[in-house]
Amino acid sequence: MKRTVTTLVIAYTAFVLPISTAYASENSVQQRQYAFSEIEEQLEVADDLADGTDTDWSALMEVSQSLLGHSEVLRDSFPAGSQDGSKAKLAVWEKPEKFNQLLLQMDAGFKTLYQASLNQDASLVQKGIKTAEKTCKSCHRTYRSRW
């Protein structure tokens, strides 16, 4: 009986655990790639909506809420060991402090955008969008691999 249990534990550790870890890593990569794609698209939508003269504040609020949701997903989408299949440089995992700080700055831009849409403040909308876009560009230069 002990031998059977030991064999099962060894088999689980040797075969099942690596597969589930690889699946979790692949899932993390897919989640963050989707979140980044949505952020890119929705920032453009937000910029188009915030023309300053006839802004659709309700639509802008929905877009800003979505951006906040995607930003939240990203905070948990870079677990240790999830670099396989990623376009991110290893520095994300080896020295995550600055990377995490940039994610927080992007999130702050989205929060500003959301508050601006609540208050119907066109100039604050632009500030939130610019903060997020600036952070995106900085992060891409430092942490995104070109191949």
C-alpha positions in Angstrom: 0.0 0.0 0.0 2.8 2.4 0.9 4.6 1.6 -2.3 1.4 2.4 -4.3 1.0 5.7 -2.6 4.6 6.6 -3.1 4.5 5.6 -6.7 1.4 7.8 -7.2 3.1 10.8 -5.5 6.2 10.4 -7.7 4.1 10.0 -10.9 2.0 13.1 -10.0 5.2 15.1 -9.3 7.0 13.9 -12.4 4.2 14.1 -14.9 1.0 15.9 -13.8 2.5 18.8 -12.0 4.8 20.0 -14.8 1.8 19.8 -17.3 -0.5 21.8 -15.0 2.3 24.4 -14.4 2.9 24.7 -18.1 -0.8 25.1 -18.7 -1.0 27.8 -16.0 2.0 29.6 -17.6 0.5 29.4 -21.0 -2.8 30.7 -19.6 -1.0 33.6 -17.9 0.6 34.5 -21.2 -2.7 34.4 -23.1 -4.4 36.5 -20.4 -1.9 39.2 -20.4 -1.6 39.3 -24.2 -5.4 39.7 -24.4 -5.4 42.4 -21.6 -2.6 44.4 -23.4 -4.4 44.1 -26.7 -7.7 45.4 -25.2 -5.9 48.2 -23.4 -4.3 49.3 -26.7 -7.7 49.3 -28.5 -9.7 50.8 -25.7 -7.2 53.7 -25.1 -7.8 54.6 -28.8 -11.6 54.4 -28.2 -11.3 56.6 -25.1 -9.2 59.1 -27.0 -11.8 59.2 -29.8 -14.7 59.5 -27.3 -13.1 62.4 -25.5 -13.1 64.9 -28.3 -14.1 67.6 -25.8 -17.1 69.0 -27.6 -19.6 66.2 -27.8 -18.2 63.6 -25.4 -20.3 60.5 -24.8 -19.6 60.4 -21.1 -21.5 57.2 -20.5 -19.5 55.3 -23.1 -16.3 56.8 -21.8 -17.1 55.6 -18.3 -17.7 52.1 -19.6 -14.4 52.2 -21.5 -12.5 53.5 -18.5 -14.0 50.8 -16.3 -12.9 48.2 -18.8 -9.4 49.6 -18.8 -9.3 49.4 -15.0 -10.4 45.7 -15.2 -7.7 44.9 -17.7 -5.1 46.7 -15.6 -6.1 44.6 -12.6 -5.7 41.4 -14.6 -2.2 42.4 -15.5 -1.1 42.8 -11.9 -1.5 39.1 -11.4 -0.5 37.9 -14.9 3.3 37.7 -14.5 3.7 34.9 -11.9 7.1 33.2 -11.5 7.8 30.7 -14.3 5.3 32.3 -16.8 8.0 33.7 -19.1 7.9 30.7 -21.6 6.1 31.9 -24.8 6.1 35.5 -23.6 7.2 38.6 -25.5 8.4 40.1 -22.3 12.1 40.2 -21.4 13.4 38.2 -18.4 13.9 41.4 -16.5 10.1 41.4 -15.7 10.7 38.3 -13.5 14.3 38.9 -12.5 13.9 42.5 -11.4 10.1 43.1 -11.1 10.2 46.2 -8.9 10.3 48.8 -11.7 8.0 46.8 -13.9 5.4 46.6 -11.1 5.8 50.3 -10.5 5.0 51.0 -14.2 1.9 48.8 -14.0 0.8 50.9 -11.0 1.4 54.1 -13.0 -0.6 52.8 -15.9 -3.4 51.9 -13.5 -3.2 55.4 -12.0 -3.8 56.8 -15.4 -6.9 54.6 -15.8 -8.2 55.7 -12.4 -7.7 59.4 -13.5 -9.6 58.6 -16.7 -12.4 57.0 -14.8 -12.7 59.9 -12.3 -12.6 62.3 -15.2 -15.5 60.5 -16.9 -17.5 60.6 -13.7 -16.9 64.3 -13.4 -17.2 64.9 -17.1 -13.8 66.7 -17.1 -12.4 66.7 -20.6 -8.9 68.0 -19.6 -8.6 65.4 -16.9 -9.6 62.7 -19.4 -6.6 63.7 -21.6 -4.3 63.7 -18.5 -5.4 60.1 -17.7 -4.9 58.9 -21.2 -1.5 60.6 -21.6 -0.3 59.1 -18.3 -1.3 55.6 -19.3 0.1 56.0 -22.8 3.4 57.4 -21.5 3.7 54.4 -19.2 2.9 51.9 -22.0 5.7 53.4 -24.1 8.2 53.4 -21.3 7.4 49.8 -20.4 7.6 48.6 -24.0 11.1 50.1 -24.4 12.4 48.5 -21.2 10.5 45.2 -20.9 9.2 44.0 -24.3 11.3 41.8 -26.4 11.1 42.6 -30.1 11.2 38.9 -31.1 
